Amino acid sequence: MSTERKVAIVTGASQGIGAGLVDRFLAKGYRVVANSRSIKPSTKPDLLTVAGDIADPEVAKRVVSTAIQHFGRVDTLVNNAGIFVSKPFIEYTAEDFTNVMSINVAGFFHVSQQAAARMLSQRSGHIVNVTTSLVDQPIAGIPAALASLTKGGLDAVTRGLAIEYADKGIRVNAVSPGIIKTPMHKPETHEFLAKLHPMNRMGEIKEIVDAVLYLDGAGFVTGEVLRVDGGQHAGRW
């Protein structure tokens, strides 16, 4: 087993941004471990899949141990898994709260702990969190308190971990997307969603993938929240 090639872990990898990240990492010569609840087995030698809920500590442990056992290292972790539930604040249920906290926060926490432990032993590594521009710029008519609560936490912990690990060879960054044209958005909603950005269009999967790959190669960048949102974060429009 050669451990010279870089290894990336991507959560939420079965479709949309996650699938785009897997394809790009493979194209760049990385070996990849991909996770989602519904992900299918891989026939590619440089791609291993681990099905399961990343909020489960045992699944998180299995994802990282798969990378180490088969590929010998962990260079990049992209915490892409997440869910979004839009409701007026007082209409959120206890189940909504549990589900969103589970995926968006516990899903980050457990796999990042496992990955960071390996990165510390290597004295190198990079963690990228996918947040949302709603953290910076709430939008009237799009109630999203649970997104702000959970993704706002990722925004803050990105900077906290960046400082904690800055002298230990580990970088921690985030990408903050606007609304991206993924399968979760039905085509009939695209015109409305485009208008929620100053640039008057939705983002493309490739644009988020480009941002993650930029950060992955930017060795002097840590604690950065790279906003890829068509200008949403800049203010009212």
ChimeraX commands (.cxc) that place a marker at each C-alpha (Angstrom):
marker #1 position 0.00,0.00,0.00 radius 0.5
marker #1 position 1.47,3.34,-1.04 radius 0.5
marker #1 position 0.72,6.30,1.23 radius 0.5
marker #1 position 2.25,8.96,-1.03 radius 0.5
marker #1 position -0.96,10.03,-2.75 radius 0.5
marker #1 position -3.28,12.38,-0.90 radius 0.5
marker #1 position -6.51,11.08,0.60 radius 0.5
marker #1 position -9.76,13.02,0.93 radius 0.5
marker #1 position -12.89,12.19,2.93 radius 0.5
marker #1 position -16.17,13.69,1.72 radius 0.5
marker #1 position -19.45,13.44,3.64 radius 0.5
marker #1 position -22.85,13.90,2.04 radius 0.5
marker #1 position -21.23,12.47,-1.07 radius 0.5
marker #1 position -24.01,10.69,-2.95 radius 0.5
marker #1 position -25.28,13.66,-4.97 radius 0.5
marker #1 position -24.98,17.38,-5.57 radius 0.5
marker #1 position -21.94,19.17,-4.16 radius 0.5
marker #1 position -20.64,16.03,-2.46 radius 0.5
marker #1 position -20.66,13.98,-5.64 radius 0.5
marker #1 position -19.00,16.86,-7.48 radius 0.5
marker #1 position -16.26,16.98,-4.86 radius 0.5
marker #1 position -15.64,13.24,-5.12 radius 0.5
marker #1 position -15.27,13.46,-8.90 radius 0.5
marker #1 position -12.89,16.43,-8.72 radius 0.5
marker #1 position -10.69,14.92,-6.02 radius 0.5
marker #1 position -10.40,11.72,-8.04 radius 0.5
marker #1 position -9.56,13.72,-11.16 radius 0.5
marker #1 position -6.76,15.44,-9.23 radius 0.5
marker #1 position -5.26,12.09,-8.29 radius 0.5
marker #1 position -6.55,11.84,-4.72 radius 0.5
marker #1 position -7.84,8.67,-3.20 radius 0.5
marker #1 position -11.29,9.26,-1.73 radius 0.5
marker #1 position -13.52,7.85,0.99 radius 0.5
marker #1 position -17.09,8.97,0.39 radius 0.5
marker #1 position -19.96,8.78,2.87 radius 0.5
marker #1 position -23.71,9.26,2.86 radius 0.5
marker #1 position -26.67,7.32,4.13 radius 0.5
marker #1 position -27.58,6.02,0.68 radius 0.5
marker #1 position -24.22,5.85,-1.08 radius 0.5
marker #1 position -23.64,2.82,-3.28 radius 0.5
marker #1 position -20.56,0.57,-3.31 radius 0.5
marker #1 position -17.75,1.72,-5.57 radius 0.5
marker #1 position -16.02,-0.21,-8.34 radius 0.5
marker #1 position -13.22,2.36,-8.65 radius 0.5
marker #1 position -9.92,1.37,-6.99 radius 0.5
marker #1 position -9.29,4.88,-5.68 radius 0.5
marker #1 position -12.80,5.37,-4.28 radius 0.5
marker #1 position -14.19,3.66,-1.21 radius 0.5
marker #1 position -17.71,4.29,0.04 radius 0.5
marker #1 position -19.04,3.98,3.57 radius 0.5
marker #1 position -22.82,4.06,3.90 radius 0.5
marker #1 position -24.38,5.31,7.10 radius 0.5
marker #1 position -25.48,8.30,9.12 radius 0.5
marker #1 position -22.41,10.46,9.75 radius 0.5
marker #1 position -24.04,11.70,12.98 radius 0.5
marker #1 position -23.50,8.20,14.41 radius 0.5
marker #1 position -20.10,8.13,16.16 radius 0.5
marker #1 position -19.50,4.56,14.98 radius 0.5
marker #1 position -20.11,5.51,11.34 radius 0.5
marker #1 position -17.76,8.49,11.70 radius 0.5
marker #1 position -15.10,6.22,13.18 radius 0.5
marker #1 position -15.59,3.72,10.35 radius 0.5
marker #1 position -15.24,6.42,7.69 radius 0.5
marker #1 position -11.87,7.57,9.01 radius 0.5
marker #1 position -10.58,4.08,9.81 radius 0.5
marker #1 position -11.45,3.00,6.25 radius 0.5
marker #1 position -9.24,5.78,4.88 radius 0.5
marker #1 position -6.37,4.84,7.20 radius 0.5
marker #1 position -6.60,1.07,6.72 radius 0.5
marker #1 position -6.87,1.16,2.94 radius 0.5
marker #1 position -5.01,4.33,1.97 radius 0.5
marker #1 position -2.74,4.96,4.95 radius 0.5
marker #1 position -3.53,8.60,5.65 radius 0.5
marker #1 position -6.10,11.42,5.79 radius 0.5
marker #1 position -5.16,14.71,4.14 radius 0.5
marker #1 position -8.49,16.46,3.63 radius 0.5
marker #1 position -11.89,16.18,5.27 radius 0.5
marker #1 position -14.84,17.99,3.70 radius 0.5
marker #1 position -17.81,18.22,6.05 radius 0.5
marker #1 position -20.43,18.59,3.35 radius 0.5
marker #1 position -23.31,16.59,4.86 radius 0.5
marker #1 position -26.15,18.81,6.03 radius 0.5
marker #1 position -29.88,19.37,5.99 radius 0.5
marker #1 position -31.95,22.53,5.71 radius 0.5
marker #1 position -35.45,22.95,7.16 radius 0.5
marker #1 position -37.18,26.29,6.59 radius 0.5
marker #1 position -40.04,27.07,8.97 radius 0.5
marker #1 position -41.17,29.97,11.11 radius 0.5
marker #1 position -39.23,29.66,14.36 radius 0.5
marker #1 position -42.15,28.71,16.59 radius 0.5
marker #1 position -43.25,25.99,14.15 radius 0.5
marker #1 position -40.07,23.95,14.43 radius 0.5
marker #1 position -40.73,20.67,16.20 radius 0.5
marker #1 position -38.52,18.82,18.63 radius 0.5
marker #1 position -37.93,16.30,15.84 radius 0.5
marker #1 position -36.80,19.09,13.47 radius 0.5
marker #1 position -34.36,20.33,16.10 radius 0.5
marker #1 position -32.95,16.86,16.75 radius 0.5
marker #1 position -32.56,16.03,13.05 radius 0.5
marker #1 position -30.87,19.27,12.07 radius 0.5
marker #1 position -28.57,19.31,15.09 radius 0.5
marker #1 position -27.71,15.67,14.48 radius 0.5
marker #1 position -26.57,16.01,10.88 radius 0.5
marker #1 position -25.23,19.56,10.87 radius 0.5
marker #1 position -23.46,19.53,14.24 radius 0.5
marker #1 position -22.94,15.96,15.47 radius 0.5
marker #1 position -22.07,14.91,11.90 radius 0.5
marker #1 position -19.29,17.49,11.88 radius 0.5
marker #1 position -18.13,16.80,15.43 radius 0.5
marker #1 position -17.54,13.06,15.40 radius 0.5
marker #1 position -15.84,12.68,12.02 radius 0.5
marker #1 position -13.74,15.82,12.54 radius 0.5
marker #1 position -12.46,14.50,15.87 radius 0.5
marker #1 position -11.46,11.24,14.24 radius 0.5
marker #1 position -9.83,12.94,11.26 radius 0.5
marker #1 position -8.04,15.55,13.37 radius 0.5
marker #1 position -6.50,12.84,15.55 radius 0.5
marker #1 position -4.93,11.27,12.46 radius 0.5
marker #1 position -3.86,14.64,11.07 radius 0.5
marker #1 position -2.13,15.47,14.36 radius 0.5
marker #1 position -0.09,12.28,14.13 radius 0.5
marker #1 position 0.84,13.21,10.53 radius 0.5
marker #1 position 1.50,16.87,11.43 radius 0.5
marker #1 position -0.54,17.82,8.37 radius 0.5
marker #1 position -4.14,17.99,7.18 radius 0.5
marker #1 position -7.01,20.21,6.13 radius 0.5
marker #1 position -10.63,20.34,7.30 radius 0.5
marker #1 position -13.22,22.20,5.22 radius 0.5
marker #1 position -16.72,22.90,6.54 radius 0.5
marker #1 position -19.63,23.74,4.26 radius 0.5
marker #1 position -21.81,26.38,5.91 radius 0.5
marker #1 position -24.36,28.84,4.44 radius 0.5
marker #1 position -24.47,32.55,3.69 radius 0.5
marker #1 position -27.68,32.76,5.71 radius 0.5
marker #1 position -25.35,32.88,8.72 radius 0.5
marker #1 position -24.14,36.31,7.57 radius 0.5
marker #1 position -27.20,37.57,5.76 radius 0.5
marker #1 position -30.66,36.31,6.77 radius 0.5
marker #1 position -33.22,36.73,4.02 radius 0.5
marker #1 position -36.72,38.06,4.68 radius 0.5
marker #1 position -39.25,35.41,3.76 radius 0.5
marker #1 position -36.79,32.52,4.21 radius 0.5
marker #1 position -37.07,31.59,7.91 radius 0.5
marker #1 position -34.00,29.56,8.76 radius 0.5
marker #1 position -33.29,29.71,12.49 radius 0.5
marker #1 position -32.01,26.14,12.67 radius 0.5
marker #1 position -29.64,26.75,9.76 radius 0.5
marker #1 position -28.32,29.85,11.53 radius 0.5
marker #1 position -27.99,27.96,14.81 radius 0.5
marker #1 position -26.14,24.97,13.39 radius 0.5
marker #1 position -24.21,26.35,10.44 radius 0.5
marker #1 position -23.37,29.43,12.49 radius 0.5
marker #1 position -21.73,27.05,14.92 radius 0.5
marker #1 position -19.63,25.61,12.11 radius 0.5
marker #1 position -18.68,29.12,11.04 radius 0.5
marker #1 position -17.41,29.87,14.56 radius 0.5
marker #1 position -15.68,26.55,15.16 radius 0.5
marker #1 position -13.84,26.91,11.85 radius 0.5
marker #1 position -11.98,29.89,13.27 radius 0.5
marker #1 position -11.58,28.31,16.70 radius 0.5
marker #1 position -10.00,25.14,15.35 radius 0.5
marker #1 position -7.88,27.10,12.88 radius 0.5
marker #1 position -6.21,28.83,15.82 radius 0.5
marker #1 position -6.00,25.69,17.94 radius 0.5
marker #1 position -4.21,23.78,15.18 radius 0.5
marker #1 position -2.34,26.58,13.35 radius 0.5
marker #1 position 1.05,25.52,14.72 radius 0.5
marker #1 position 0.37,21.80,14.38 radius 0.5
marker #1 position 0.23,21.54,10.59 radius 0.5
marker #1 position -3.58,21.42,10.31 radius 0.5
marker #1 position -5.60,24.06,8.51 radius 0.5
marker #1 position -9.35,24.58,9.00 radius 0.5
marker #1 position -11.46,26.58,6.56 radius 0.5
marker #1 position -15.06,26.87,5.41 radius 0.5
marker #1 position -17.00,27.51,2.23 radius 0.5
marker #1 position -20.22,29.48,2.66 radius 0.5
marker #1 position -22.52,28.91,-0.34 radius 0.5
marker #1 position -25.57,30.76,-1.46 radius 0.5
marker #1 position -28.31,28.65,-3.01 radius 0.5
marker #1 position -26.75,26.11,-5.33 radius 0.5
marker #1 position -28.40,24.36,-8.26 radius 0.5
marker #1 position -28.51,20.83,-6.88 radius 0.5
marker #1 position -31.12,18.05,-7.09 radius 0.5
marker #1 position -32.67,19.24,-3.82 radius 0.5
marker #1 position -34.12,22.27,-5.65 radius 0.5
marker #1 position -36.84,21.51,-8.18 radius 0.5
marker #1 position -36.43,23.25,-11.55 radius 0.5
marker #1 position -39.70,25.16,-11.10 radius 0.5
marker #1 position -38.16,26.92,-8.07 radius 0.5
marker #1 position -35.00,28.08,-9.83 radius 0.5
marker #1 position -36.33,31.42,-11.05 radius 0.5
marker #1 position -37.45,32.40,-7.55 radius 0.5
marker #1 position -34.23,31.16,-5.94 radius 0.5
marker #1 position -32.07,33.01,-8.48 radius 0.5
marker #1 position -33.60,36.30,-7.32 radius 0.5
marker #1 position -32.35,35.68,-3.79 radius 0.5
marker #1 position -28.84,36.60,-4.96 radius 0.5
marker #1 position -27.60,40.05,-6.02 radius 0.5
marker #1 position -26.11,38.42,-9.14 radius 0.5
marker #1 position -29.64,37.20,-9.99 radius 0.5
marker #1 position -28.69,33.56,-10.49 radius 0.5
marker #1 position -28.15,30.39,-8.49 radius 0.5
marker #1 position -24.70,29.02,-7.92 radius 0.5
marker #1 position -23.40,25.98,-9.74 radius 0.5
marker #1 position -22.00,22.86,-8.09 radius 0.5
marker #1 position -18.70,23.43,-9.89 radius 0.5
marker #1 position -18.34,26.83,-8.22 radius 0.5
marker #1 position -18.48,25.32,-4.73 radius 0.5
marker #1 position -16.12,22.53,-5.74 radius 0.5
marker #1 position -13.71,25.12,-7.15 radius 0.5
marker #1 position -13.79,26.98,-3.81 radius 0.5
marker #1 position -13.05,23.85,-1.79 radius 0.5
marker #1 position -10.18,22.88,-4.09 radius 0.5
marker #1 position -8.77,26.41,-3.93 radius 0.5
marker #1 position -8.70,26.25,-0.14 radius 0.5
marker #1 position -7.21,22.77,-0.23 radius 0.5
marker #1 position -4.24,24.07,-2.20 radius 0.5
marker #1 position -3.85,27.37,-0.34 radius 0.5
marker #1 position -1.24,26.44,2.23 radius 0.5
marker #1 position -1.11,29.87,3.92 radius 0.5
marker #1 position -4.90,30.14,4.37 radius 0.5
marker #1 position -6.59,28.99,7.58 radius 0.5
marker #1 position -9.59,30.24,9.53 radius 0.5
marker #1 position -11.09,31.54,6.28 radius 0.5
marker #1 position -14.81,31.48,5.47 radius 0.5
marker #1 position -14.91,31.73,1.68 radius 0.5
marker #1 position -18.30,33.07,0.61 radius 0.5
marker #1 position -19.52,31.76,-2.73 radius 0.5
marker #1 position -22.97,33.29,-2.73 radius 0.5
marker #1 position -23.42,35.70,-5.59 radius 0.5
marker #1 position -22.97,38.62,-3.20 radius 0.5
marker #1 position -25.58,37.65,-0.60 radius 0.5
marker #1 position -23.28,38.31,2.35 radius 0.5
marker #1 position -22.45,41.85,1.22 radius 0.5
marker #1 position -25.71,43.39,2.41 radius 0.5
marker #1 position -29.24,44.26,1.39 radius 0.5
marker #1 position -30.20,44.47,-2.26 radius 0.5
marker link #1:1,2 radius 0.2
marker link #1:2,3 radius 0.2
marker link #1:3,4 radius 0.2
marker link #1:4,5 radius 0.2
marker link #1:5,6 radius 0.2
marker link #1:6,7 radius 0.2
marker link #1:7,8 radius 0.2
marker link #1:8,9 radius 0.2
marker link #1:9,10 radius 0.2
marker link #1:10,11 radius 0.2
marker link #1:11,12 radius 0.2
marker link #1:12,13 radius 0.2
marker link #1:13,14 radius 0.2
marker link #1:14,15 radius 0.2
marker link #1:15,16 radius 0.2
marker link #1:16,17 radius 0.2
marker link #1:17,18 radius 0.2
marker link #1:18,19 radius 0.2
marker link #1:19,20 radius 0.2
marker link #1:20,21 radius 0.2
marker link #1:21,22 radius 0.2
marker link #1:22,23 radius 0.2
marker link #1:23,24 radius 0.2
marker link #1:24,25 radius 0.2
marker link #1:25,26 radius 0.2
marker link #1:26,27 radius 0.2
marker link #1:27,28 radius 0.2
marker link #1:28,29 radius 0.2
marker link #1:29,30 radius 0.2
marker link #1:30,31 radius 0.2
marker link #1:31,32 radius 0.2
marker link #1:32,33 radius 0.2
marker link #1:33,34 radius 0.2
marker link #1:34,35 radius 0.2
marker link #1:35,36 radius 0.2
marker link #1:36,37 radius 0.2
marker link #1:37,38 radius 0.2
marker link #1:38,39 radius 0.2
marker link #1:39,40 radius 0.2
marker link #1:40,41 radius 0.2
marker link #1:41,42 radius 0.2
marker link #1:42,43 radius 0.2
marker link #1:43,44 radius 0.2
marker link #1:44,45 radius 0.2
marker link #1:45,46 radius 0.2
marker link #1:46,47 radius 0.2
marker link #1:47,48 radius 0.2
marker link #1:48,49 radius 0.2
marker link #1:49,50 radius 0.2
marker link #1:50,51 radius 0.2
marker link #1:51,52 radius 0.2
marker link #1:52,53 radius 0.2
marker link #1:53,54 radius 0.2
marker link #1:54,55 radius 0.2
marker link #1:55,56 radius 0.2
marker link #1:56,57 radius 0.2
marker link #1:57,58 radius 0.2
marker link #1:58,59 radius 0.2
marker link #1:59,60 radius 0.2
marker link #1:60,61 radius 0.2
marker link #1:61,62 radius 0.2
marker link #1:62,63 radius 0.2
marker link #1:63,64 radius 0.2
marker link #1:64,65 radius 0.2
marker link #1:65,66 radius 0.2
marker link #1:66,67 radius 0.2
marker link #1:67,68 radius 0.2
marker link #1:68,69 radius 0.2
marker link #1:69,70 radius 0.2
marker link #1:70,71 radius 0.2
marker link #1:71,72 radius 0.2
marker link #1:72,73 radius 0.2
marker link #1:73,74 radius 0.2
marker link #1:74,75 radius 0.2
marker link #1:75,76 radius 0.2
marker link #1:76,77 radius 0.2
marker link #1:77,78 radius 0.2
marker link #1:78,79 radius 0.2
marker link #1:79,80 radius 0.2
marker link #1:80,81 radius 0.2
marker link #1:81,82 radius 0.2
marker link #1:82,83 radius 0.2
marker link #1:83,84 radius 0.2
marker link #1:84,85 radius 0.2
marker link #1:85,86 radius 0.2
marker link #1:86,87 radius 0.2
marker link #1:87,88 radius 0.2
marker link #1:88,89 radius 0.2
marker link #1:89,90 radius 0.2
marker link #1:90,91 radius 0.2
marker link #1:91,92 radius 0.2
marker link #1:92,93 radius 0.2
marker link #1:93,94 radius 0.2
marker link #1:94,95 radius 0.2
marker link #1:95,96 radius 0.2
marker link #1:96,97 radius 0.2
marker link #1:97,98 radius 0.2
marker link #1:98,99 radius 0.2
marker link #1:99,100 radius 0.2
marker link #1:100,101 radius 0.2
marker link #1:101,102 radius 0.2
marker link #1:102,103 radius 0.2
marker link #1:103,104 radius 0.2
marker link #1:104,105 radius 0.2
marker link #1:105,106 radius 0.2
marker link #1:106,107 radius 0.2
marker link #1:107,108 radius 0.2
marker link #1:108,109 radius 0.2
marker link #1:109,110 radius 0.2
marker link #1:110,111 radius 0.2
marker link #1:111,112 radius 0.2
marker link #1:112,113 radius 0.2
marker link #1:113,114 radius 0.2
marker link #1:114,115 radius 0.2
marker link #1:115,116 radius 0.2
marker link #1:116,117 radius 0.2
marker link #1:117,118 radius 0.2
marker link #1:118,119 radius 0.2
marker link #1:119,120 radius 0.2
marker link #1:120,121 radius 0.2
marker link #1:121,122 radius 0.2
marker link #1:122,123 radius 0.2
marker link #1:123,124 radius 0.2
marker link #1:124,125 radius 0.2
marker link #1:125,126 radius 0.2
marker link #1:126,127 radius 0.2
marker link #1:127,128 radius 0.2
marker link #1:128,129 radius 0.2
marker link #1:129,130 radius 0.2
marker link #1:130,131 radius 0.2
marker link #1:131,132 radius 0.2
marker link #1:132,133 radius 0.2
marker link #1:133,134 radius 0.2
marker link #1:134,135 radius 0.2
marker link #1:135,136 radius 0.2
marker link #1:136,137 radius 0.2
marker link #1:137,138 radius 0.2
marker link #1:138,139 radius 0.2
marker link #1:139,140 radius 0.2
marker link #1:140,141 radius 0.2
marker link #1:141,142 radius 0.2
marker link #1:142,143 radius 0.2
marker link #1:143,144 radius 0.2
marker link #1:144,145 radius 0.2
marker link #1:145,146 radius 0.2
marker link #1:146,147 radius 0.2
marker link #1:147,148 radius 0.2
marker link #1:148,149 radius 0.2
marker link #1:149,150 radius 0.2
marker link #1:150,151 radius 0.2
marker link #1:151,152 radius 0.2
marker link #1:152,153 radius 0.2
marker link #1:153,154 radius 0.2
marker link #1:154,155 radius 0.2
marker link #1:155,156 radius 0.2
marker link #1:156,157 radius 0.2
marker link #1:157,158 radius 0.2
marker link #1:158,159 radius 0.2
marker link #1:159,160 radius 0.2
marker link #1:160,161 radius 0.2
marker link #1:161,162 radius 0.2
marker link #1:162,163 radius 0.2
marker link #1:163,164 radius 0.2
marker link #1:164,165 radius 0.2
marker link #1:165,166 radius 0.2
marker link #1:166,167 radius 0.2
marker link #1:167,168 radius 0.2
marker link #1:168,169 radius 0.2
marker link #1:169,170 radius 0.2
marker link #1:170,171 radius 0.2
marker link #1:171,172 radius 0.2
marker link #1:172,173 radius 0.2
marker link #1:173,174 radius 0.2
marker link #1:174,175 radius 0.2
marker link #1:175,176 radius 0.2
marker link #1:176,177 radius 0.2
marker link #1:177,178 radius 0.2
marker link #1:178,179 radius 0.2
marker link #1:179,180 radius 0.2
marker link #1:180,181 radius 0.2
marker link #1:181,182 radius 0.2
marker link #1:182,183 radius 0.2
marker link #1:183,184 radius 0.2
marker link #1:184,185 radius 0.2
marker link #1:185,186 radius 0.2
marker link #1:186,187 radius 0.2
marker link #1:187,188 radius 0.2
marker link #1:188,189 radius 0.2
marker link #1:189,190 radius 0.2
marker link #1:190,191 radius 0.2
marker link #1:191,192 radius 0.2
marker link #1:192,193 radius 0.2
marker link #1:193,194 radius 0.2
marker link #1:194,195 radius 0.2
marker link #1:195,196 radius 0.2
marker link #1:196,197 radius 0.2
marker link #1:197,198 radius 0.2
marker link #1:198,199 radius 0.2
marker link #1:199,200 radius 0.2
marker link #1:200,201 radius 0.2
marker link #1:201,202 radius 0.2
marker link #1:202,203 radius 0.2
marker link #1:203,204 radius 0.2
marker link #1:204,205 radius 0.2
marker link #1:205,206 radius 0.2
marker link #1:206,207 radius 0.2
marker link #1:207,208 radius 0.2
marker link #1:208,209 radius 0.2
marker link #1:209,210 radius 0.2
marker link #1:210,211 radius 0.2
marker link #1:211,212 radius 0.2
marker link #1:212,213 radius 0.2
marker link #1:213,214 radius 0.2
marker link #1:214,215 radius 0.2
marker link #1:215,216 radius 0.2
marker link #1:216,217 radius 0.2
marker link #1:217,218 radius 0.2
marker link #1:218,219 radius 0.2
marker link #1:219,220 radius 0.2
marker link #1:220,221 radius 0.2
marker link #1:221,222 radius 0.2
marker link #1:222,223 radius 0.2
marker link #1:223,224 radius 0.2
marker link #1:224,225 radius 0.2
marker link #1:225,226 radius 0.2
marker link #1:226,227 radius 0.2
marker link #1:227,228 radius 0.2
marker link #1:228,229 radius 0.2
marker link #1:229,230 radius 0.2
marker link #1:230,231 radius 0.2
marker link #1:231,232 radius 0.2
marker link #1:232,233 radius 0.2
marker link #1:233,234 radius 0.2
marker link #1:234,235 radius 0.2
marker link #1:235,236 radius 0.2
marker link #1:236,237 radius 0.2
view
